[in-house]
Amino acid sequence: MNIWIAIGVTVLGCYAVKLAGLMVPAGVLERPLVRRLAALVPVALLAALTAQQTFADGQALVLDARAAGLGAAAVALVLRAPFLVVVAA
């Protein structure tokens, strides 16, 4: 039963965040700082997710094949390889 309470709270929280986004006045969204932040936040979140998935195993910091794969992909990006080559690396 506790899991359903957590799911319900999560659903309500997601709905509240969506509703808050829709209620923001257009004038606020046109500010240069807000535009810059809106462009940078997704990149920062994806970078943090990539770092966490690559270098963490539970509570421990690990260096394994995932780190080597990320390094290979970074080298492919620096060499301006096609997208599919970067993904395959």
C-alpha positions as CSV (number, residue, x, y, z in Angstrom):
1,M,0.0,0.0,0.0
2,N,2.9,2.4,0.7
3,I,4.1,2.1,-2.9
4,W,0.8,3.4,-4.1
5,I,1.0,6.4,-1.9
6,A,4.5,7.1,-3.3
7,I,3.2,6.7,-6.8
8,G,0.2,9.0,-6.1
9,V,2.5,11.7,-4.6
10,T,4.8,11.5,-7.6
11,V,1.9,11.8,-10.0
12,L,0.6,14.9,-8.2
13,G,4.1,16.4,-8.1
14,C,4.7,15.9,-11.8
15,Y,1.3,17.4,-12.6
16,A,2.1,20.4,-10.3
17,V,5.4,21.0,-12.0
18,K,3.8,20.8,-15.5
19,L,1.0,23.2,-14.3
20,A,3.6,25.6,-12.9
21,G,5.4,25.6,-16.2
22,L,2.2,26.5,-18.0
23,M,1.4,29.3,-15.6
24,V,4.7,31.2,-16.0
25,P,4.0,34.5,-17.7
26,A,5.4,35.0,-21.2
27,G,7.4,38.0,-20.1
28,V,9.5,35.9,-17.8
29,L,10.2,33.4,-20.5
30,E,11.5,36.1,-22.8
31,R,14.3,37.3,-20.5
32,P,17.8,36.5,-21.7
33,L,18.9,34.8,-18.5
34,V,15.9,32.5,-18.6
35,R,16.6,31.6,-22.3
36,R,20.2,30.9,-21.5
37,L,19.3,28.7,-18.5
38,A,16.7,26.9,-20.6
39,A,19.3,26.1,-23.2
40,L,21.9,24.9,-20.7
41,V,19.9,22.9,-18.1
42,P,19.2,19.9,-20.4
43,V,22.9,19.7,-21.3
44,A,23.9,19.8,-17.7
45,L,21.4,17.1,-16.7
46,L,22.5,14.8,-19.5
47,A,26.1,15.3,-18.6
48,A,25.4,14.5,-15.0
49,L,23.4,11.4,-15.9
50,T,26.2,10.2,-18.2
51,A,28.8,10.7,-15.5
52,Q,26.8,8.9,-12.9
53,Q,26.0,6.0,-15.2
54,T,29.6,5.7,-16.3
55,F,31.7,6.2,-13.2
56,A,29.3,5.0,-10.4
57,D,28.3,1.5,-9.2
58,G,26.0,2.0,-6.2
59,Q,28.0,4.1,-3.7
60,A,31.4,3.3,-5.2
61,L,33.4,5.1,-7.9
62,V,34.6,2.6,-10.6
63,L,36.7,2.8,-13.7
64,D,35.8,-0.1,-16.0
65,A,34.9,-0.7,-19.7
66,R,32.2,2.0,-19.5
67,A,34.8,4.7,-18.9
68,A,36.9,3.4,-21.8
69,G,33.8,3.5,-24.0
70,L,33.0,7.0,-23.0
71,G,36.6,8.0,-23.8
72,A,36.4,6.4,-27.2
73,A,33.2,8.3,-27.9
74,A,34.8,11.5,-26.8
75,V,37.8,10.9,-29.1
76,A,35.4,10.2,-32.0
77,L,33.6,13.5,-31.3
78,V,36.8,15.4,-31.3
79,L,37.7,13.8,-34.6
80,R,34.2,14.8,-35.9
81,A,33.2,11.3,-36.6
82,P,29.6,10.6,-37.9
83,F,26.9,10.2,-35.3
84,L,26.6,6.5,-35.7
85,V,30.3,6.0,-35.2
86,V,30.2,7.9,-32.0
87,V,27.2,5.9,-30.8
88,A,28.9,2.6,-31.7
89,A,32.0,3.7,-29.8
